[in-house]
Amino acid sequence: MGKGEWFYVRLGKPNPLTNLKSEWFDWFLKEVDEYCVEKGLALWSLGGAGFILKTKNATVYIDPYCGGSLKIPDLNTVYRMIPIPFNPSDVKTIDATVITHEDLDHLNEDFVFPVSKNTKSMFIGPPSVCELLESWGIPKERIVSLSEYQETRVKDVRIVALPANDPVPKTANTYLLEAENIGIFHSGDSLFSEEFYKAGKKYKVDIALISLGVNPPGMEIYNNPGEVVRIARDLNAKVVIPMHWNLWSFSMENPQLVEREVKIRKLNMKVVILQIGERFDYP
């Protein structure tokens, strides 16, 4: 979730959604499963840092968080400000789950346990994430550990692990996901790094998904609007999609400030603001 010597305490009982079959949640997964990508790709926002990427042949979930509010020292209770858009027990169409790091709002048991049981999803992450997955009973053959600049492929999606500036987790990745000659960069919780300029030179980045949020006093855990634009600029991205700005009560930010920064700097970059559940098609 961010920087600092934090630990997480799950509030109340385990998420009841993992044991609930509710028609209310069907609309979202039905849209994802039934949507046909003929060319390019589609991205759905799950809120926070979570997305679903769908191509002609593959469905990949990135940092899906299906948990509730958390209790964190120094911040006390942080409240989830957006709904959970689907019941993870209802997920059927999924080829892989890509995880940036082990913070609970990125590596989420409420998602991993039912999806590992009900589907054949692969789980891809940095070494510390993969160690945790194995300790949770996920079979080794379904876990892919990626260190910086290592890569794997899921059907027509190439996944490259890139460096992250996130010192709290034992290990963390940012990622380039590439399909149909379209590159998507996902920052996880990473702050600005000079490595992003190198990545922008080495890889084609069309869409940059960058963490945005208000920092609590004395902490630096999210990028501000100017830093979001700076990262996207260094990546040479055509489209920037701010993320994480809507999840927690203490860090909610106005993503339209990113649009203002782009206009002030006169950059040739499109800002796309996705509410939870919304889809973005590219190109």
C-alpha positions as CSV (number, residue, x, y, z in Angstrom):
1,M,0.0,0.0,0.0
2,G,2.8,2.4,0.5
3,K,6.0,3.5,2.3
4,G,6.6,3.2,6.0
5,E,7.0,0.4,8.6
6,W,3.4,-0.7,8.4
7,F,1.5,-3.9,9.0
8,Y,-2.1,-4.6,8.1
9,V,-4.9,-5.9,10.3
10,R,-8.0,-7.2,8.5
11,L,-11.1,-5.7,10.1
12,G,-14.0,-7.9,11.3
13,K,-14.8,-11.3,9.8
14,P,-13.3,-12.6,6.4
15,N,-14.9,-11.0,3.4
16,P,-18.4,-12.5,3.1
17,L,-18.3,-12.0,-0.6
18,T,-16.1,-15.0,-1.1
19,N,-18.9,-17.2,0.2
20,L,-21.8,-15.3,-1.5
21,K,-23.5,-16.0,-4.7
22,S,-25.3,-12.8,-5.6
23,E,-27.0,-11.9,-8.9
24,W,-26.1,-8.2,-8.1
25,F,-22.5,-8.8,-9.1
26,D,-23.2,-10.7,-12.4
27,W,-23.3,-7.7,-14.7
28,F,-19.6,-6.8,-14.5
29,L,-18.1,-10.2,-15.0
30,K,-20.6,-10.9,-17.8
31,E,-19.5,-7.8,-19.6
32,V,-15.9,-8.8,-19.3
33,D,-16.4,-12.4,-20.3
34,E,-18.7,-11.6,-23.2
35,Y,-16.9,-8.6,-24.6
36,C,-15.1,-9.5,-27.9
37,V,-11.8,-7.9,-28.6
38,E,-11.2,-8.1,-32.4
39,K,-8.3,-5.7,-32.5
40,G,-6.2,-4.0,-29.9
41,L,-7.1,-4.5,-26.3
42,A,-9.6,-3.5,-23.6
43,L,-8.9,-2.4,-20.0
44,W,-11.4,-2.4,-17.2
45,S,-10.8,-0.5,-14.0
46,L,-11.3,-2.4,-10.7
47,G,-10.6,0.6,-8.6
48,G,-7.3,1.1,-6.7
49,A,-4.5,-0.3,-8.7
50,G,-6.7,-3.1,-10.1
51,F,-7.4,-3.7,-13.8
52,I,-8.5,-6.4,-16.2
53,L,-6.7,-6.6,-19.5
54,K,-8.4,-8.4,-22.3
55,T,-6.9,-9.2,-25.7
56,K,-8.2,-11.3,-28.6
57,N,-6.9,-14.5,-26.8
58,A,-6.1,-13.7,-23.2
59,T,-7.7,-12.3,-20.0
60,V,-5.3,-11.0,-17.4
61,Y,-6.1,-9.5,-14.0
62,I,-3.6,-7.0,-12.5
63,D,-3.4,-6.2,-8.8
64,P,-7.1,-7.1,-8.1
65,Y,-8.2,-6.1,-4.6
66,C,-11.5,-7.6,-3.3
67,G,-10.9,-6.8,0.4
68,G,-12.4,-4.2,2.7
69,S,-11.1,-1.6,5.0
70,L,-7.8,-2.0,6.8
71,K,-6.3,-1.0,10.1
72,I,-2.8,0.5,9.8
73,P,-0.6,2.0,12.6
74,D,-0.2,5.8,12.4
75,L,-3.2,6.0,10.1
76,N,-5.6,3.9,12.3
77,T,-8.5,2.6,10.2
78,V,-8.4,3.3,6.4
79,Y,-11.8,2.9,4.8
80,R,-12.4,1.5,1.4
81,M,-14.3,4.2,-0.5
82,I,-15.5,2.2,-3.5
83,P,-17.6,-1.0,-3.9
84,I,-16.2,-4.4,-4.8
85,P,-17.4,-4.8,-8.4
86,F,-17.6,-8.6,-8.5
87,N,-17.6,-11.7,-6.4
88,P,-14.1,-13.3,-6.8
89,S,-15.8,-16.7,-6.4
90,D,-17.6,-16.0,-9.7
91,V,-14.5,-15.4,-11.8
92,K,-14.3,-18.1,-14.5
93,T,-12.5,-16.5,-17.5
94,I,-8.9,-15.7,-16.4
95,D,-5.5,-16.8,-17.8
96,A,-3.2,-15.0,-15.3
97,T,-3.1,-12.8,-12.3
98,V,-0.2,-10.3,-12.3
99,I,0.9,-8.9,-8.9
100,T,3.3,-6.0,-8.4
101,H,4.1,-6.6,-4.7
102,E,2.9,-8.1,-1.4
103,D,0.9,-5.2,0.1
104,L,-2.6,-6.5,0.9
105,D,-4.3,-4.2,-1.5
106,H,-2.3,-5.7,-4.3
107,L,-1.7,-9.3,-3.3
108,N,-5.2,-10.1,-1.9
109,E,-6.3,-13.4,-0.3
110,D,-9.9,-12.6,-1.0
111,F,-9.2,-12.9,-4.7
112,V,-6.3,-15.4,-4.7
113,F,-8.0,-18.2,-2.7
114,P,-11.3,-18.6,-4.7
115,V,-9.6,-17.9,-8.1
116,S,-6.9,-20.4,-7.5
117,K,-9.5,-23.0,-6.5
118,N,-12.1,-22.3,-9.2
119,T,-9.9,-21.5,-12.2
120,K,-6.5,-22.4,-13.8
121,S,-5.1,-18.9,-13.5
122,M,-1.4,-18.6,-13.4
123,F,0.0,-16.2,-10.7
124,I,2.9,-13.9,-11.7
125,G,4.9,-11.7,-9.3
126,P,8.2,-10.8,-7.8
127,P,10.0,-13.4,-5.7
128,S,8.6,-12.3,-2.3
129,V,5.0,-12.5,-3.7
130,C,5.7,-15.9,-5.1
131,E,7.0,-17.1,-1.8
132,L,3.8,-16.0,-0.1
133,L,1.7,-17.6,-2.8
134,E,3.5,-20.9,-2.3
135,S,3.0,-20.6,1.5
136,W,-0.7,-20.2,0.9
137,G,-0.8,-23.5,-0.9
138,I,-0.8,-22.4,-4.5
139,P,0.9,-25.1,-6.6
140,K,4.5,-24.3,-7.7
141,E,3.6,-25.1,-11.3
142,R,1.0,-22.2,-11.3
143,I,3.5,-19.6,-10.0
144,V,5.9,-17.6,-12.2
145,S,8.5,-15.6,-10.3
146,L,9.9,-12.6,-12.2
147,S,12.8,-10.5,-11.2
148,E,13.7,-7.2,-12.9
149,Y,13.9,-7.6,-16.7
150,Q,12.8,-11.2,-16.7
151,E,9.7,-11.9,-18.8
152,T,7.1,-14.5,-19.5
153,R,4.2,-14.9,-21.9
154,V,0.5,-15.6,-21.4
155,K,-1.0,-16.5,-24.7
156,D,-0.7,-13.3,-26.8
157,V,0.4,-11.1,-23.9
158,R,4.1,-10.6,-23.2
159,I,4.8,-9.6,-19.6
160,V,8.1,-7.9,-18.7
161,A,9.1,-7.2,-15.1
162,L,10.7,-3.7,-14.6
163,P,12.3,-2.0,-11.6
164,A,10.1,-0.3,-9.0
165,N,10.9,2.4,-6.5
166,D,9.0,0.9,-3.6
167,P,11.3,0.2,-0.6
168,V,8.7,-1.3,1.8
169,P,8.0,-4.7,0.1
170,K,10.8,-7.3,0.1
171,T,10.6,-7.2,-3.7
172,A,8.4,-5.3,-6.1
173,N,7.9,-5.0,-9.8
174,T,6.5,-2.6,-12.3
175,Y,5.4,-4.2,-15.5
176,L,5.2,-3.8,-19.2
177,L,2.4,-5.8,-20.7
178,E,2.5,-6.0,-24.5
179,A,-0.1,-7.3,-26.9
180,E,-0.9,-6.4,-30.5
181,N,2.2,-4.2,-30.5
182,I,0.6,-2.1,-27.8
183,G,2.6,-1.5,-24.6
184,I,0.9,-1.0,-21.2
185,F,3.0,0.1,-18.2
186,H,1.7,-0.6,-14.6
187,S,3.4,1.2,-11.8
188,G,2.1,-0.6,-8.8
189,D,2.9,1.6,-5.8
190,S,6.2,2.8,-7.3
191,L,7.2,6.5,-6.9
192,F,9.3,8.3,-9.5
193,S,12.5,6.6,-10.6
194,E,15.1,7.4,-13.3
195,E,14.6,3.8,-14.4
196,F,11.3,4.8,-16.1
197,Y,13.2,7.0,-18.6
198,K,15.3,3.9,-19.5
199,A,12.2,1.8,-19.9
200,G,10.7,4.4,-22.1
201,K,13.7,4.3,-24.3
202,K,13.9,0.5,-24.4
203,Y,10.2,-0.3,-24.8
204,K,7.2,1.1,-26.6
205,V,4.7,2.4,-23.9
206,D,1.3,3.4,-25.3
207,I,-0.6,3.4,-22.0
208,A,0.8,4.2,-18.5
209,L,-1.2,3.2,-15.4
210,I,0.3,5.4,-12.7
211,S,-0.4,5.5,-8.9
212,L,-1.9,8.8,-7.7
213,G,-2.9,9.9,-4.2
214,V,-2.7,12.4,-1.4
215,N,0.2,11.7,1.0
216,P,-0.4,11.8,4.7
217,P,1.8,14.2,6.8
218,G,5.3,12.9,7.1
219,M,4.8,10.1,4.5
220,E,5.6,9.8,0.8
221,I,3.6,6.8,-0.5
222,Y,1.8,8.1,-3.6
223,N,2.7,10.2,-6.6
224,N,1.1,13.7,-6.8
225,P,-0.4,14.9,-10.1
226,G,2.8,16.5,-11.3
227,E,4.8,13.3,-10.6
228,V,2.2,11.2,-12.4
229,V,2.8,13.3,-15.5
230,R,6.5,13.3,-15.1
231,I,6.6,9.5,-15.0
232,A,4.3,9.2,-18.0
233,R,6.5,11.7,-19.9
234,D,9.7,9.8,-19.1
235,L,8.0,6.6,-20.3
236,N,7.0,8.5,-23.5
237,A,3.4,7.3,-23.0
238,K,0.7,8.3,-25.4
239,V,-2.1,7.8,-22.8
240,V,-1.9,8.1,-19.0
241,I,-4.5,6.6,-16.7
242,P,-4.2,7.7,-13.0
243,M,-5.0,4.9,-10.6
244,H,-5.3,4.2,-6.8
245,W,-6.7,7.7,-6.3
246,N,-10.2,6.4,-5.4
247,L,-9.5,3.5,-3.0
248,W,-8.7,4.8,0.5
249,S,-10.3,7.5,2.6
250,F,-7.0,9.1,3.6
251,S,-5.5,9.3,0.1
252,M,-8.4,10.3,-2.3
253,E,-7.2,12.7,-5.0
254,N,-8.8,14.5,-7.9
255,P,-7.5,12.8,-11.1
256,Q,-8.6,15.9,-13.1
257,L,-5.5,17.6,-11.7
258,V,-3.4,15.3,-13.9
259,E,-5.3,16.7,-16.9
260,R,-4.4,20.2,-15.7
261,E,-0.7,19.3,-15.4
262,V,-0.7,17.9,-19.0
263,K,-2.3,21.1,-20.3
264,I,0.1,23.4,-18.3
265,R,3.1,21.5,-19.6
266,K,1.7,21.4,-23.2
267,L,2.4,17.7,-23.5
268,N,1.2,15.6,-26.4
269,M,-0.4,13.1,-24.0
270,K,-4.0,12.0,-23.4
271,V,-5.4,11.6,-19.9
272,V,-8.1,9.0,-19.4
273,I,-9.9,8.9,-16.1
274,L,-11.7,5.6,-15.4
275,Q,-14.2,5.2,-12.7
276,I,-14.5,1.7,-11.2
277,G,-16.1,-0.7,-13.7
278,E,-15.4,1.5,-16.7
279,R,-13.8,0.1,-19.9
280,F,-11.1,1.7,-22.1
281,D,-10.5,0.4,-25.6
282,Y,-7.3,1.0,-27.4
283,P,-6.7,2.0,-30.1
